[in-house]
Amino acid sequence: MSCNKGVAWRPCHCGLKRGFTSERDADKALGRAQAKRNRRADAIGTRRGQHIEQRYYECDYGLFHLTSENRSSYATRTNKMKAVTK
């Protein structure tokens, strides 16, 4: 009997991303992803070049996605885009 401890996800209509249906699932997946990246970095011996998921966000289709982009850089990027389109 296998033990599947993964978090349930489904493909999202916004692209090639994994979509989590609830914040709880996204938070659980975030913790698992960070732990996996840390184990991998420890095995390699360096964290340089690693993209570690930092947070999750809700897309326009109502699913949650993981991202390595922090909130401040996202806010800066979106504010610049809004200024250009005005």
C-alpha positions in Angstrom: 0.0 0.0 0.0 1.5 3.3 -1.0 1.4 6.5 1.1 0.6 9.5 -1.0 1.3 12.6 1.1 1.0 15.1 -1.8 -1.4 17.9 -2.0 -4.3 17.6 -4.5 -4.0 20.0 -7.4 -5.4 20.4 -10.9 -4.3 22.2 -14.0 -5.4 25.8 -14.2 -7.0 27.5 -17.2 -4.6 30.5 -16.9 -1.5 28.5 -18.2 0.8 25.6 -17.3 0.5 26.1 -13.5 -0.7 23.8 -10.8 -3.9 25.2 -9.3 -4.8 24.5 -5.6 -8.5 24.8 -4.8 -8.1 26.3 -1.3 -5.7 28.5 0.7 -5.1 25.6 3.0 -4.0 23.3 0.2 -1.8 26.1 -1.2 -0.2 26.7 2.2 0.4 23.0 2.7 2.0 22.7 -0.8 4.1 25.8 -0.1 5.5 24.2 3.0 6.3 21.0 1.1 7.9 22.8 -1.8 10.1 24.9 0.5 11.2 21.8 2.4 12.0 20.0 -0.8 14.1 22.9 -2.1 15.9 23.2 1.2 16.7 19.4 1.2 17.9 19.7 -2.4 20.1 22.8 -1.7 21.6 21.0 1.3 22.5 18.0 -0.9 24.1 20.2 -3.5 25.9 22.3 -0.9 24.7 25.7 -2.1 21.5 27.7 -2.4 22.7 29.8 -5.3 20.4 29.8 -8.3 17.6 28.1 -6.4 14.1 29.4 -7.0 12.3 28.9 -3.6 8.6 29.4 -3.5 7.9 32.3 -1.1 4.1 32.7 -1.2 0.9 31.8 -3.0 -1.6 34.0 -4.7 -5.1 33.6 -6.2 -5.4 33.9 -10.0 -8.3 35.3 -12.0 -9.8 31.8 -12.3 -10.1 31.3 -8.6 -7.3 28.8 -8.0 -4.2 29.4 -5.9 -0.6 29.2 -7.3 2.9 29.1 -5.8 5.4 31.7 -6.7 9.0 32.6 -5.8 8.4 36.3 -6.4 8.0 38.2 -3.2 5.2 40.7 -2.6 7.3 43.9 -2.8 8.8 43.1 -6.3 5.3 42.1 -7.5 3.9 45.4 -6.3 6.7 47.3 -7.9 6.3 45.5 -11.2 2.5 45.9 -11.3 2.7 49.6 -10.3 5.2 50.2 -13.1 2.9 48.4 -15.6 -0.1 50.5 -14.5 1.9 53.7 -14.9 2.9 52.8 -18.4 -0.6 51.9 -19.5 -2.1 55.3 -18.2 
